[in-house]
Amino acid sequence: MAFQTPRRAAGRAKYAILAVVMLCTLFYVRDSATAAYNSAVIPIQAHLPGGLTSSRPGDKTNVYPHKHPIDTLIGAAEQTFEGLLKKESHDLRSAAAAYRKRRGRHPPPGFDVWYSFAVENKAVMVEDFFDQIYHDLGPFWGVAPSVMRREAWDYEMTINVRNQNASAGSDWFWTQIWLDLTKTIQHMLPDMDLALNSMDEPRIVVPWEEINGYMEKERASRKMADPKEVVSNYQTLTQHPDSDIEMAQKWWEGKQDISHFWDIASRGCHPDSLARKAAHMTNFNDTPSISLAHTLPHTYQGYVSNFTLSADFCHQPDLQGLHGIMIEPLTVSSTKHLFPMFGGSKLPTNNEILLPAPMYWNNDERFSGGPNHGSDWVSKQNKAIWRGVATGGLNKPDNWKGFQRHRFVAMTNSTQVSGAEHWTQIPQNWALPPSEYDIAAQQEGKLGEWIGTWADTGFTDLMCLEQEPHGTCNYTDPYYAVHLGMKMSEQFNRKYLPDIDGNSFSGRYRGFLLSTSLPIKATIFREWHDSRLVPWKHFVPMDNRFMDFWGIMEYFVGYHGEGIKKAGHDREAERIALAGQEWANRVLRKEDMQIYVLRLLLEYARVSDDRRDKMGWVQDLL
């Protein structure tokens, strides 16, 4: 991208190079449901050699010193995936048994109807794939069903199901898309009301202490009722249910009520977590400090080994200055009050109930790429492509430097990187890779030149605080040029597709997975499908500081300098890209969204029913 040299600050002749600090970092899960979620979603660390779960780049304790850590991670991912496939159920009885073993209670009423629907639609039946449902609904076993029903019905934006007919009173496009999804399965649904989040940003963050109390009630409620006493039907609802139930005040918090969004987000972390104990940042105008110190719990030899933990900021207090939603969200409307609201994505500390995002179900070409998923691997350009707008939050003259997309585009700009490595320019919002990554091009003083051979990243709109012509912005123009947009279908003709959070999750992720290119994913958001994807098998995970990106790209594209040569791993990249596409075509189809939502809503209807402790499906036991 085009680059204009910034004015050098007087007296600043050099800048800090990253130091890798070994810390004894404690990570606290929020509750037992989360513990199961963390161990089940990405259990890749269990397959790392010698029991190692984390280590810094270049650590000499690597039991395979001549093996690249990414080779080790790919091998561990293969074992993880094979283990998941061995759990597949092939009949209703085994599916019910797997449910009871993993959930500690009987399946919900209608489980047989759900299973038949899943089989008819050729689903891969692994119980682990539905863990997110139980992570989301777990705390509601500590809330009175009548209160749940009243608060769901009374919310401002809802989908209502009565007599197997779904309707909505709102014309908001997200509501209508979710309604369309619900209508495809309405004939199998009991009566219910779904409150919907219409914002990009998630909204409910209940303090950890309260969630822990709810989860204690959930754990106490788990039991296998006598099959002869089990209730196998759902209650019917009036049009205005539980009108006599009083609701607690939600007290929505806006920007005027808080000094920093981190205050809201981090209250969902354990009281002893680093996020709760760390000092809260207030100045975002300086070049952010980027360190690998807090990456140890989720990395192996500097590369992400636990993707779930990498997205959890509770052990990563530095992310409060490295992500737009933490620095200044576009909008804020949050509450501490737990009530059943559904949404398309959330932070690890949020308490919404996840649905497939509207753009996934709608299959809009802007997010899916259309029917063209890319040419054959050998025909693709050997480049990493990223185009997007400068979202992530409300970027301003005094806060944009920590925004994730701004950081990524700057550090993949060959001109900026060359200026930094030759000490002619000072990075405004990024840092050179630490020496432990052993980047060959950096050793030869050609990091920027090498990046220029494969990186093609740029903004299509700088999203200025005050709108300017042609998408420009007076305070970031010195560092970024505005590029023409590029359709996703055209991006699929490049081999590597970095995917970076925007105001919330990236709606392009499913499209990237369905393409013949290789997604490289960094995020702090959770989505409905997380339990179905294995990092290093179906996509390449990236830390949210992006310092591992250069190492990832060196591994795949290689380096051939004058004195140092490192072979690339093109075949491995192709294998992950095609495995991801094949798997996405099996578990991320629209049919899989229907199956997931049907299962979710049957569970939601049970936990909202006054007889929930005795409800279940037990026909296989009678």
Backbone torsions as a table, in degrees:
resi	resn	phi	psi	omega
1	MET	NA	155.9	178.3
2	ALA	-66.2	146.5	-177.2
3	PHE	-140.2	136.7	176.2
4	GLN	-112.8	130.5	-176.5
5	THR	-65.3	124.9	177.7
6	PRO	-75.8	158.6	175.5
7	ARG	-68.3	128.1	-179.0
8	ARG	-75.1	137.5	179.6
9	ALA	-71.2	134.5	-177.7
10	ALA	-62.4	135.4	175.2
11	GLY	80.3	1.8	-179.9
12	ARG	-107.2	92.6	-175.6
13	ALA	-91.3	-15.4	180.0
14	LYS	-153.5	170.3	-175.8
15	TYR	-137.3	168.2	-174.2
16	ALA	-77.9	137.1	171.5
17	ILE	-95.5	145.0	-175.7
18	LEU	-61.1	141.2	171.3
19	ALA	-117.2	132.5	179.4
20	VAL	-88.0	119.6	-174.7
21	VAL	-110.9	126.9	177.0
22	MET	-83.5	120.4	179.4
23	LEU	-123.4	150.4	171.1
24	CYS	-87.6	89.9	-173.2
25	THR	-96.2	124.0	179.5
26	LEU	-93.5	138.9	176.4
27	PHE	-121.3	128.6	-178.7
28	TYR	-112.9	123.5	174.9
29	VAL	-76.6	156.2	-172.4
30	ARG	-79.3	-31.9	-178.8
31	ASP	-168.3	177.9	-176.5
32	SER	-66.5	-31.4	177.0
33	ALA	-63.8	-40.8	177.9
34	THR	-67.6	-37.2	179.0
35	ALA	-60.4	-44.6	177.6
36	ALA	-64.0	-40.0	179.4
37	TYR	-61.1	-46.9	-178.3
38	ASN	-64.2	-36.4	-177.9
39	SER	-79.9	-24.2	-174.3
40	ALA	-95.0	-33.2	-174.9
41	VAL	-65.2	-55.8	-176.6
42	ILE	-130.6	76.1	-176.9
43	PRO	-85.1	30.7	-173.6
44	ILE	-64.2	-30.7	-176.7
45	GLN	-63.7	-24.9	179.4
46	ALA	-64.7	-19.8	-176.6
47	HIS	-103.8	8.7	178.2
48	LEU	-76.6	149.5	-174.2
49	PRO	-65.8	145.2	174.0
50	GLY	63.8	15.4	-179.2
51	GLY	74.9	5.1	179.9
52	LEU	-67.6	133.0	177.5
53	THR	-113.1	-21.2	178.5
54	SER	-160.6	150.8	176.2
55	SER	-168.1	159.9	-178.5
56	ARG	-80.2	162.1	178.7
57	PRO	-57.6	137.1	176.1
58	GLY	75.5	11.4	-178.7
59	ASP	-60.4	126.9	-176.1
60	LYS	-73.9	-5.7	178.4
61	THR	-81.6	-0.2	177.2
62	ASN	-53.9	121.6	-175.7
63	VAL	-71.5	-16.2	174.4
64	TYR	-119.3	78.0	-169.7
65	PRO	-63.3	-22.2	-178.7
66	HIS	-99.3	8.2	-179.1
67	LYS	-108.3	130.9	178.5
68	HIS	-64.8	138.9	-179.3
69	PRO	-57.9	-29.5	178.3
70	ILE	-67.6	-34.0	174.2
71	ASP	-59.8	-43.1	179.3
72	THR	-63.2	-43.0	-179.5
73	LEU	-66.7	-38.7	177.3
74	ILE	-63.8	-41.6	178.2
75	GLY	-64.3	-40.8	178.1
76	ALA	-64.8	-37.4	178.9
77	ALA	-64.4	-38.5	177.6
78	GLU	-60.1	-44.2	179.4
79	GLN	-65.4	-40.4	178.3
80	THR	-60.3	-46.2	-178.1
81	PHE	-65.6	-42.0	178.1
82	GLU	-60.8	-38.8	178.3
83	GLY	-64.4	-37.7	177.7
84	LEU	-64.8	-44.5	-177.9
85	LEU	-63.5	-30.6	178.9
86	LYS	-67.9	-16.6	179.9
87	LYS	-87.1	-2.0	-175.1
88	GLU	-62.1	133.4	176.0
89	SER	-91.9	144.5	-176.4
90	HIS	-122.0	4.7	174.6
91	ASP	-155.3	165.9	-174.9
92	LEU	-62.2	-41.0	-177.8
93	ARG	-63.0	-45.0	-179.8
94	SER	-69.9	-32.1	177.0
95	ALA	-65.9	-41.6	178.1
96	ALA	-66.4	-38.8	178.4
97	ALA	-64.8	-41.1	178.0
98	ALA	-63.9	-38.1	177.4
99	TYR	-60.6	-51.4	-176.7
100	ARG	-61.8	-39.0	-179.3
101	LYS	-65.1	-39.7	-175.1
102	ARG	-87.1	-30.0	-172.2
103	ARG	-104.1	-19.7	177.4
104	GLY	77.7	15.9	176.8
105	ARG	-154.1	173.2	178.1
106	HIS	-71.9	151.9	172.8
107	PRO	-59.1	160.8	-178.2
108	PRO	-74.6	158.6	172.4
109	PRO	-53.9	142.9	-178.0
110	GLY	87.5	4.9	-179.3
111	PHE	-60.7	-35.2	179.1
112	ASP	-67.7	-38.5	177.3
113	VAL	-65.8	-43.8	177.0
114	TRP	-59.3	-44.9	-177.7
115	TYR	-64.2	-42.5	178.7
116	SER	-61.5	-42.1	178.4
117	PHE	-62.3	-42.1	-179.9
118	ALA	-64.6	-43.0	-179.8
119	VAL	-65.7	-43.0	178.6
120	GLU	-58.9	-30.8	-179.0
121	ASN	-100.1	17.4	170.4
122	LYS	56.6	46.4	179.2
123	ALA	-78.5	151.4	169.4
124	VAL	-83.9	116.1	-168.7
125	MET	-98.0	84.3	175.0
126	VAL	-118.5	122.4	-175.0
127	GLU	-59.1	-34.5	-179.5
128	ASP	-57.1	-28.2	-175.7
129	PHE	-64.4	-13.4	-177.1
130	PHE	-108.4	14.7	-177.5
131	ASP	-57.9	-34.4	-177.6
132	GLN	-60.1	-33.5	179.2
133	ILE	-58.2	-44.0	-174.1
134	TYR	-81.1	-26.7	170.2
135	HIS	-64.4	-40.9	-177.0
136	ASP	-75.2	-41.9	-173.8
137	LEU	-88.4	-16.4	-176.0
138	GLY	-48.3	-51.6	-177.1
139	PRO	-61.3	-23.1	-175.2
140	PHE	-74.6	-11.0	171.5
141	TRP	-69.0	-11.1	175.7
142	GLY	-98.0	3.8	179.8
143	VAL	-112.7	139.4	179.8
144	ALA	-62.0	132.5	-179.3
145	PRO	-55.3	-39.8	-178.9
146	SER	-64.1	-36.1	177.1
147	VAL	-67.7	-41.3	176.8
148	MET	-58.1	-48.3	-177.0
149	ARG	-63.0	-44.1	-178.3
150	ARG	-63.2	-46.2	-177.0
151	GLU	-70.1	-34.4	177.6
152	ALA	-65.8	-46.2	-177.8
153	TRP	-65.8	-37.0	-171.0
154	ASP	-80.2	-7.4	-175.2
155	TYR	-70.3	160.9	-172.1
156	GLU	-71.4	-25.6	-177.7
157	MET	-134.2	113.2	-173.2
158	THR	-138.7	158.6	162.7
159	ILE	-110.9	132.0	-176.6
160	ASN	-118.3	130.3	177.8
161	VAL	-116.0	121.0	175.3
162	ARG	-137.1	132.9	177.6
163	ASN	51.1	42.0	177.2
164	GLN	61.5	34.0	175.9
165	ASN	-132.7	123.0	-178.1
166	ALA	-98.4	139.1	178.8
167	SER	-146.8	167.4	178.2
168	ALA	-147.2	144.8	179.7
169	GLY	-91.7	-4.6	-176.9
170	SER	-108.2	142.9	175.9
171	ASP	-95.9	3.7	179.2
172	TRP	-54.6	134.6	-168.8
173	PHE	-62.1	-34.2	177.0
174	TRP	-65.4	-41.5	178.4
175	THR	-59.9	-44.5	-178.1
176	GLN	-66.5	-34.3	177.1
177	ILE	-68.8	-45.9	177.3
178	TRP	-64.4	-34.7	176.3
179	LEU	-63.5	-41.5	178.8
180	ASP	-60.1	-42.8	176.3
181	LEU	-62.0	-46.2	-177.9
182	THR	-63.2	-36.7	-179.5
183	LYS	-63.0	-28.4	-179.1
184	THR	-70.4	-15.8	179.7
185	ILE	-124.8	10.5	-173.2
186	GLN	-61.2	-29.1	-178.7
187	HIS	-69.0	-8.7	178.9
188	MET	-112.7	5.5	-173.4
189	LEU	-102.4	141.7	169.0
190	PRO	-78.5	176.8	178.0
191	ASP	-66.0	140.2	178.0
192	MET	-171.2	165.1	173.4
193	ASP	-127.6	134.6	-178.6
194	LEU	-116.7	116.3	173.1
195	ALA	-81.4	136.2	-172.8
196	LEU	-119.6	139.8	173.1
197	ASN	-87.7	120.8	-177.6
198	SER	-93.8	-2.7	-176.2
199	MET	-93.4	158.2	170.9
200	ASP	-62.6	-43.8	-174.9
201	GLU	-83.1	143.0	173.1
202	PRO	-69.9	163.9	-164.8
203	ARG	-132.5	-18.1	-175.9
204	ILE	-108.1	121.4	173.1
205	VAL	-132.9	99.0	177.5
206	VAL	-85.0	135.8	177.7
207	PRO	-52.7	143.6	-178.0
208	TRP	-53.1	-41.0	-176.5
209	GLU	-59.1	-38.7	179.6
210	GLU	-73.6	-42.2	178.4
211	ILE	-61.5	-38.8	178.4
212	ASN	-61.2	-38.5	176.8
213	GLY	-65.1	-43.1	176.8
214	TYR	-61.5	-41.1	-177.6
215	MET	-70.2	-28.6	173.7
216	GLU	-63.0	-38.4	176.9
217	LYS	-68.6	-37.6	178.2
218	GLU	-62.8	-45.6	-179.6
219	ARG	-62.3	-40.5	-179.5
220	ALA	-67.0	-24.4	-176.6
221	SER	-83.7	-12.7	-177.7
222	ARG	-70.6	123.0	176.9
223	LYS	-163.7	158.8	176.0
224	MET	-102.8	96.4	-179.4
225	ALA	-63.9	152.8	175.4
226	ASP	-56.6	124.2	-177.6
227	PRO	-52.6	-30.8	-178.8
228	LYS	-71.8	-16.7	-178.4
229	GLU	-105.6	0.6	-175.4
230	VAL	-74.5	136.5	176.2
231	VAL	-90.5	126.4	-172.1
232	SER	-112.5	16.3	178.3
233	ASN	-129.1	160.7	178.4
234	TYR	-99.7	154.0	176.5
235	GLN	-74.2	157.0	172.4
236	THR	-97.2	153.0	-177.4
237	LEU	-118.1	146.4	171.0
238	THR	-75.2	172.6	179.2
239	GLN	-65.9	-29.1	179.7
240	HIS	-129.3	80.6	-171.5
241	PRO	-75.7	148.9	170.8
242	ASP	53.3	43.8	-176.9
243	SER	-66.4	-16.9	-179.2
244	ASP	-88.3	-4.5	-177.9
245	ILE	-82.5	128.9	177.6
246	GLU	-82.6	140.1	-179.3
247	MET	-105.3	144.9	176.6
248	ALA	-75.6	154.4	178.3
249	GLN	-73.9	130.6	-177.0
250	LYS	-81.7	-30.0	-179.2
251	TRP	51.3	77.0	179.3
252	TRP	-70.4	129.7	179.8
253	GLU	-95.4	127.1	175.8
254	GLY	-109.1	-177.4	-179.2
255	LYS	-60.1	-29.8	-178.4
256	GLN	-71.9	-13.6	-176.0
257	ASP	-98.1	-9.2	-175.1
258	ILE	-131.5	156.7	174.5
259	SER	-95.3	-22.2	-174.8
260	HIS	-160.2	133.1	-178.7
261	PHE	-63.0	-25.0	177.7
262	TRP	-56.2	-32.5	178.1
263	ASP	-58.8	-39.7	179.9
264	ILE	-74.8	-52.8	-173.5
265	ALA	-61.3	-40.6	-172.5
266	SER	-79.4	-13.2	179.9
267	ARG	-68.3	-15.3	175.5
268	GLY	-83.1	-3.0	177.4
269	CYS	-86.8	161.3	177.6
270	HIS	-59.3	143.4	-178.7
271	PRO	-56.3	-28.6	-179.6
272	ASP	-95.1	5.7	-179.9
273	SER	-71.6	158.2	178.1
274	LEU	-61.5	-35.3	-179.4
275	ALA	-62.3	-37.7	-179.1
276	ARG	-78.8	-28.7	-174.7
277	LYS	-92.7	-22.7	-175.0
278	ALA	-70.2	152.7	173.8
279	ALA	-64.0	142.6	-179.3
280	HIS	-88.2	128.3	-178.9
281	MET	-71.0	144.4	177.0
282	THR	-127.1	-18.1	-179.2
283	ASN	-110.3	117.9	179.7
284	PHE	-117.4	15.8	-176.0
285	ASN	-86.2	-21.5	-178.3
286	ASP	-87.7	165.7	173.7
287	THR	-58.6	126.1	-176.0
288	PRO	-66.0	147.3	175.4
289	SER	-85.5	119.8	-176.5
290	ILE	-113.7	117.4	-176.9
291	SER	-134.6	151.0	176.9
292	LEU	-91.5	7.3	-173.1
293	ALA	-56.8	-38.1	-175.4
294	HIS	-95.2	12.3	-179.5
295	THR	-92.5	-11.1	-171.2
296	LEU	-57.9	-39.0	-178.7
297	PRO	-64.8	-21.1	-174.4
298	HIS	-121.2	14.0	-179.5
299	THR	-128.0	158.8	173.4
300	TYR	-130.0	117.5	-178.3
301	GLN	54.7	32.3	175.5
302	GLY	92.6	-3.1	-178.4
303	TYR	-118.4	148.2	-172.6
304	VAL	-63.0	123.4	177.0
305	SER	-112.0	-19.3	176.2
306	ASN	-130.5	97.8	-173.6
307	PHE	-67.2	-34.0	178.3
308	THR	-63.2	-46.8	178.6
309	LEU	-66.4	-34.1	-178.8
310	SER	-63.0	-27.2	179.8
311	ALA	-87.8	-8.6	-177.0
312	ASP	-94.6	118.5	-175.0
313	PHE	-87.2	0.2	-176.0
314	CYS	-64.0	-27.1	175.6
315	HIS	-104.6	11.5	-175.7
316	GLN	-130.7	70.6	-176.2
317	PRO	-63.6	-19.6	179.3
318	ASP	-68.5	-19.5	-179.7
319	LEU	-68.2	-12.2	176.9
320	GLN	-65.6	-19.7	176.8
321	GLY	-111.5	11.3	-175.1
322	LEU	-126.6	15.2	179.3
323	HIS	-147.9	134.9	-174.1
324	GLY	-59.1	-37.8	-177.8
325	ILE	-66.9	-27.9	177.8
326	MET	-81.0	-34.0	-178.3
327	ILE	-74.1	-55.3	173.9
328	GLU	-163.5	101.9	177.0
329	PRO	-62.2	156.0	176.6
330	LEU	-61.4	-43.5	176.7
331	THR	-138.3	153.8	177.2
332	VAL	-134.0	126.4	172.4
333	SER	-154.6	87.2	-170.4
334	SER	-121.3	157.3	178.2
335	THR	-140.8	153.5	173.7
336	LYS	-88.3	-6.7	-171.8
337	HIS	-85.4	126.0	179.1
338	LEU	-81.7	117.8	170.5
339	PHE	-146.4	158.4	-170.1
340	PRO	-78.5	89.8	176.5
341	MET	-112.5	135.7	-178.5
342	PHE	-98.6	147.5	178.1
343	GLY	-155.0	175.6	-175.0
344	GLY	-93.2	-18.5	177.6
345	SER	-161.2	165.9	178.2
346	LYS	-163.0	160.2	171.2
347	LEU	-74.7	160.7	-179.8
348	PRO	-57.6	-25.0	-179.3
349	THR	-94.6	-1.6	178.4
350	ASN	-78.7	160.7	-175.1
351	ASN	-120.6	17.7	173.0
352	GLU	-68.2	162.1	176.3
353	ILE	-100.6	123.1	-170.4
354	LEU	-83.7	133.6	167.8
355	LEU	-112.6	160.2	169.1
356	PRO	-58.1	135.4	-177.6
357	ALA	-60.1	146.4	-177.3
358	PRO	-54.7	-40.2	-178.0
359	MET	-67.0	-24.1	176.2
360	TYR	-70.8	-45.5	-179.3
361	TRP	-70.6	-39.7	-177.0
362	ASN	-70.4	-23.4	176.8
363	ASN	59.9	34.9	178.6
364	ASP	-59.3	135.4	-176.6
365	GLU	-60.7	-27.3	178.4
366	ARG	-62.3	-28.1	-177.5
367	PHE	-109.2	-16.7	-178.2
368	SER	-104.8	-22.7	-175.4
369	GLY	86.6	-4.0	-180.0
370	GLY	78.0	-166.7	-176.1
371	PRO	-70.8	-19.1	-178.8
372	ASN	-85.8	108.2	-177.7
373	HIS	-98.4	13.4	174.4
374	GLY	110.8	158.3	-180.0
375	SER	-79.7	178.3	175.0
376	ASP	-59.8	149.7	-176.5
377	TRP	-53.1	-44.8	-175.4
378	VAL	-64.7	-22.9	-178.4
379	SER	-89.0	-8.9	-177.3
380	LYS	-77.7	152.6	172.3
381	GLN	-71.8	140.1	-176.8
382	ASN	-82.9	61.3	-173.3
383	LYS	-134.4	159.7	170.1
384	ALA	-102.9	125.4	-175.9
385	ILE	-116.7	135.0	172.1
386	TRP	-146.1	128.0	172.3
387	ARG	-131.7	141.9	178.0
388	GLY	179.3	177.7	177.7
389	VAL	-97.5	160.2	-173.7
390	ALA	-81.5	59.6	177.7
391	THR	-90.1	-170.0	-175.4
392	GLY	126.5	-18.5	-177.5
393	GLY	160.0	-159.9	178.8
394	LEU	-95.2	93.7	-177.7
395	ASN	-78.5	135.3	-176.2
396	LYS	-131.1	168.9	179.4
397	PRO	-56.7	-28.5	-175.2
398	ASP	-107.6	14.1	-179.6
399	ASN	-142.9	-4.0	-170.4
400	TRP	-69.7	-19.8	-170.6
401	LYS	-65.5	-26.3	179.5
402	GLY	-89.6	-8.9	-176.9
403	PHE	-61.1	136.9	-171.5
404	GLN	-62.9	-41.7	-178.0
405	ARG	-71.7	-37.2	176.3
406	HIS	-62.2	-41.6	-179.8
407	ARG	-65.0	-43.8	-176.3
408	PHE	-66.2	-44.5	-179.1
409	VAL	-64.9	-38.7	179.9
410	ALA	-66.4	-43.4	-175.0
411	MET	-76.8	-9.2	175.1
412	THR	-107.9	15.5	177.0
413	ASN	-96.3	118.6	-173.4
414	SER	-62.4	-35.3	-179.3
415	THR	-67.1	-46.3	178.9
416	GLN	-63.4	-42.6	-177.7
417	VAL	-67.2	-41.2	178.2
418	SER	-63.0	-41.5	178.3
419	GLY	-62.0	-38.0	-179.4
420	ALA	-70.2	-44.8	-176.1
421	GLU	-72.3	-19.9	177.3
422	HIS	-101.4	10.9	173.2
423	TRP	61.0	32.2	176.3
424	THR	-104.4	-13.9	179.9
425	GLN	-142.7	150.7	179.1
426	ILE	-104.0	123.6	177.2
427	PRO	-58.4	131.0	-179.9
428	GLN	-80.8	-30.7	-171.9
429	ASN	-149.0	23.8	179.6
430	TRP	-154.0	176.9	179.3
431	ALA	-140.8	152.7	177.5
432	LEU	-64.9	156.3	-178.6
433	PRO	-65.5	142.3	177.5
434	PRO	-65.8	150.9	-174.5
435	SER	-61.8	-24.8	-178.3
436	GLU	-62.3	-22.3	177.1
437	TYR	-75.0	-15.5	172.4
438	ASP	57.7	46.9	-178.9
439	ILE	-74.6	118.4	-172.6
440	ALA	-60.8	-44.9	-178.7
441	ALA	-60.9	-35.2	178.4
442	GLN	-66.5	-39.1	179.5
443	GLN	-63.4	-30.1	179.9
444	GLU	-94.7	6.1	179.9
445	GLY	69.9	26.6	-176.7
446	LYS	-127.1	29.4	-178.6
447	LEU	-61.1	-48.5	179.3
448	GLY	-62.3	-43.0	179.5
449	GLU	-61.3	-43.2	179.2
450	TRP	-65.5	-43.4	178.1
451	ILE	-58.3	-37.3	-179.9
452	GLY	-63.4	-17.7	-179.4
453	THR	-82.0	-18.6	-176.6
454	TRP	-134.0	-13.3	-176.4
455	ALA	-95.1	130.8	176.4
456	ASP	-137.7	85.7	-176.5
457	THR	-126.0	147.9	178.8
458	GLY	-178.6	156.9	178.0
459	PHE	-86.7	144.2	172.5
460	THR	-97.9	-11.9	177.7
461	ASP	-161.2	128.9	-177.3
462	LEU	-84.0	-0.6	173.3
463	MET	47.7	55.0	-176.7
464	CYS	-63.8	152.8	177.5
465	LEU	-56.1	-43.8	171.7
466	GLU	-108.5	122.8	-175.2
467	GLN	-57.0	132.1	179.1
468	GLU	-122.8	159.7	-178.0
469	PRO	-61.8	143.2	171.7
470	HIS	62.7	24.1	175.1
471	GLY	72.9	17.1	-179.4
472	THR	-84.7	175.8	-178.6
473	CYS	-157.6	122.7	-171.4
474	ASN	-61.4	-31.9	-176.0
475	TYR	-90.7	-14.9	174.7
476	THR	-113.8	-7.0	177.1
477	ASP	-54.2	-35.0	179.5
478	PRO	-63.3	-15.4	-173.5
479	TYR	-118.8	-13.8	-176.4
480	TYR	-138.6	142.9	171.1
481	ALA	-107.3	151.4	179.0
482	VAL	-87.6	127.1	-178.9
483	HIS	-101.9	158.1	171.9
484	LEU	-69.6	148.3	177.2
485	GLY	-66.9	160.5	178.7
486	MET	-139.1	124.4	179.5
487	LYS	-60.7	148.1	179.1
488	MET	-58.7	-37.7	-179.9
489	SER	-60.1	-32.6	176.8
490	GLU	-76.2	-35.8	177.1
491	GLN	-62.4	-28.0	-179.1
492	PHE	-66.7	-8.0	176.3
493	ASN	-87.5	5.6	169.9
494	ARG	-107.7	153.7	-173.5
495	LYS	-77.4	-32.8	-169.1
496	TYR	-119.6	131.0	-174.6
497	LEU	-124.6	86.3	173.3
498	PRO	-61.6	141.8	-179.0
499	ASP	-129.2	118.1	-172.1
500	ILE	-120.7	139.4	178.0
501	ASP	-54.5	149.0	169.5
502	GLY	-107.1	-130.6	175.9
503	ASN	-63.8	-29.4	170.0
504	SER	-141.8	-132.5	-179.9
505	PHE	-70.4	167.3	177.2
506	SER	-92.9	119.0	-179.3
507	GLY	-72.8	-3.1	-179.3
508	ARG	-89.8	-6.6	-169.3
509	TYR	-61.3	-46.4	-179.9
510	ARG	-61.6	-41.1	177.4
511	GLY	-61.4	-39.8	177.7
512	PHE	-63.1	-43.4	-179.6
513	LEU	-64.5	-35.1	-179.8
514	LEU	-78.3	-9.4	-179.6
515	SER	-82.2	175.1	175.7
516	THR	-93.0	9.2	176.9
517	SER	-98.7	174.4	-173.8
518	LEU	-104.7	111.8	176.3
519	PRO	-72.3	137.9	173.4
520	ILE	-120.5	108.6	-162.3
521	LYS	-111.8	128.3	170.0
522	ALA	-126.8	136.0	-179.0
523	THR	-163.6	157.5	168.4
524	ILE	-117.3	14.6	-178.5
525	PHE	-110.0	152.4	175.2
526	ARG	-108.0	148.6	178.7
527	GLU	-134.5	171.2	-173.9
528	TRP	-62.3	-28.3	-170.0
529	HIS	-95.1	3.0	-171.0
530	ASP	-57.3	-35.5	-177.6
531	SER	-71.4	-7.2	-175.3
532	ARG	-99.3	-10.9	-172.7
533	LEU	-114.3	136.6	179.1
534	VAL	-109.3	117.7	178.6
535	PRO	-64.2	147.4	-175.8
536	TRP	72.2	-4.9	171.8
537	LYS	-109.6	-44.8	-176.6
538	HIS	-111.1	-16.5	177.3
539	PHE	-162.0	171.0	177.6
540	VAL	-105.1	121.1	178.8
541	PRO	-81.5	148.6	179.8
542	MET	-135.1	140.3	177.3
543	ASP	-68.4	151.7	-176.0
544	ASN	-72.8	-6.6	172.9
545	ARG	-88.9	-14.8	177.7
546	PHE	67.4	9.0	-178.3
547	MET	-69.1	-20.3	177.8
548	ASP	-84.7	-7.2	-174.8
549	PHE	-62.9	-41.7	179.6
550	TRP	-62.7	-39.2	178.2
551	GLY	-67.4	-38.6	176.3
552	ILE	-60.2	-47.0	-178.1
553	MET	-69.2	-36.2	176.6
554	GLU	-63.5	-39.7	178.5
555	TYR	-59.4	-43.4	-174.9
556	PHE	-83.0	-45.0	-174.6
557	VAL	-95.7	-17.6	179.3
558	GLY	76.4	-179.6	177.9
559	TYR	-148.3	133.3	-179.3
560	HIS	-129.3	83.3	-179.2
561	GLY	-93.7	-171.1	-179.3
562	GLU	-71.9	-39.5	-177.4
563	GLY	-113.1	-22.0	-177.7
564	ILE	-122.8	135.2	177.3
565	LYS	-132.3	130.5	175.5
566	LYS	-127.7	125.2	-179.2
567	ALA	-69.4	143.2	174.8
568	GLY	-82.9	174.5	179.8
569	HIS	-128.6	61.1	-177.5
570	ASP	-62.9	-38.4	-178.5
571	ARG	-64.6	-39.8	178.0
572	GLU	-65.2	-39.9	178.2
573	ALA	-61.9	-45.2	179.0
574	GLU	-62.5	-40.2	-178.1
575	ARG	-63.3	-44.3	179.3
576	ILE	-66.5	-42.9	-178.8
577	ALA	-59.4	-46.1	-176.4
578	LEU	-76.3	-32.7	175.3
579	ALA	-65.9	-39.1	177.9
580	GLY	-64.2	-42.7	179.2
581	GLN	-64.6	-45.7	-179.7
582	GLU	-60.8	-43.1	-178.6
583	TRP	-70.0	-39.7	177.4
584	ALA	-61.2	-35.2	177.6
585	ASN	-72.4	-8.2	177.7
586	ARG	-105.8	-31.4	-172.0
587	VAL	-125.5	-3.7	178.8
588	LEU	-118.9	22.1	178.6
589	ARG	-71.4	167.3	174.5
590	LYS	-62.5	-32.6	176.2
591	GLU	-62.2	-36.6	178.6
592	ASP	-68.2	-32.6	174.8
593	MET	-65.3	-41.4	177.9
594	GLN	-62.2	-44.7	-178.6
595	ILE	-63.5	-44.0	179.7
596	TYR	-63.2	-46.8	-176.6
597	VAL	-68.2	-38.0	176.8
598	LEU	-61.0	-46.2	178.0
599	ARG	-61.6	-44.5	178.9
600	LEU	-58.7	-46.5	-174.3
601	LEU	-74.1	-29.2	172.5
602	LEU	-64.7	-42.1	177.7
603	GLU	-66.8	-40.0	179.6
604	TYR	-64.0	-40.9	179.3
605	ALA	-65.0	-36.4	178.6
606	ARG	-67.2	-48.1	-176.7
607	VAL	-67.9	-16.2	177.4
608	SER	-92.1	0.1	-175.6
609	ASP	-97.7	138.0	-178.9
610	ASP	-60.5	-24.2	-177.1
611	ARG	-98.8	20.0	-168.4
612	ARG	-56.4	-33.3	-176.9
613	ASP	-67.4	-20.8	-179.6
614	LYS	-108.7	1.7	-175.1
615	MET	-87.2	147.8	176.7
616	GLY	172.5	177.8	173.0
617	TRP	-114.6	121.4	-174.1
618	VAL	-135.9	19.9	-176.6
619	GLN	-60.2	-27.0	179.7
620	ASP	-75.1	-12.2	-177.5
621	LEU	-103.5	-8.7	-176.2
622	LEU	-93.3	NA	NA
